[in-house]
Amino acid sequence: MAELSFDDFMKVDVRTGRVVRAEAYPEARKPAIKMWIDFGDEIGEKKTSAQVTAHYDPDSLVGKQVLAVVNFPPRQIGKFMSEVLVLGLPDENGEVVLIGPDGDVEVDVPLGGRLH
């Protein structure tokens, strides 16, 4: 594993956002879902696609808070331009489980909040 300095880590801008729209993306090489995520006033709404179909369908994602890297350059995914990278961890089968603020906490994390 390559070492990373703290200064390098601080360059990665991870923010919280809320999925406001989601659609199946059947044209993708691997099954995926397109998402539009609201990151609050500073960043606004950004879009992405993610291979998360094992645990999510588009309807289950709308309203969900997620964490995403917002300062990568846009990336063409098929005919869709992905502007952010949502973060997740693999389950025991290697399928992505999205990560976000603790759902058990009674407080919503403000949209656009930066990971510390």
N, C-alpha and C positions, 0 to 999 in steps of 0.2 A: 504494500500500500504506500502510495506516495505521500510524503509529508506536505502539509499545507500550513503556511504561516497565518497568524491571526489577521494580519493586514489583508492577506488574500481572501480569507473567509469573509471579512467585512465588505469586500467588493461584491459578494453575492447578495442581491437584494431580494429577500424572501418576504412576501407580504401575505396578509390574509384577505380573502375576497369571498363573495357570495355568488354562487352560480345562479344566474337570472334566466338562462335559457339553455336547453340542451337538446340535441338531435342525434339520432343514429347516423353513423357515417359508413354506410355499406360499401362505398367506393374505395375505402382504405384497403391496403394490402392485408392487414390483419384487422379483425373486428375492433371498431373504435367508436367513441362518442365525441361529437363536437360540443364544446361548451363556450358560453359567453359568461364572463365573470366580472362582477362589479368590484373594483378595488377602491371605491370612494372618490372623493373630489380631486385629490392630487393626481391620481393615475387614470381614473375613469374605467371604462369597460374595455376588456381585452378578450380575445378569443384563443382557444386552443383545441387540440384533439388529443384524446388519451385512450390507450388500450385498457379500459377498465370494465369491459362488458361482462366479465365473469361475476362481478359483485354488484354492478349497478345497471340500471336502465335509465334512459333520459329523464323520465318523470321523477325518479328517486333522487336525482342530482339537483333539481331545481330547489333553491332555498338552502342548500348545503354550504357551510363555510369550509373552505379549503386553503391550503398554503401553496404558494406558487412563486417561482423565480420570475421576476418581472423585468430583469435587465439583460436577458439574453437577446441577441438579434432575432428578428422574425425568421421563421423556418417554413419552407413550403412542404406541406404534407399532402401529396397528391394534388388535388385542385384547391386545397384549403390552406390558407396562410395562418400558421400558428404563431401567436405573439408572446405567449408565456409558457412556462413549463410547470404543470401541476405536480406536486410531490406525493409520492406514495411509497409503500413498502410491500415486498412480496409476501404472500401467504405461503403455507407449506407446499403449495403446488406451483409457486412462482407467479401467481395472479396478483395484480396490483390492487392494494387497498389504499385508498386516499388518506392522507393525514391532514388534520386541521385542528383548530382549537378544541379543547376538552369539552365534549358534549354534555358532561355531567355538571359543569359550572353553570350557575344561574344567570351569568352575565354574558351578553354577546360581546365578542371582541370587535372593536371598531374596524370597519372596512379600511384596508390600506395600512393597518398596523404592521410595523416591521418586526421581523424576528430578531431577538436579542440573544 
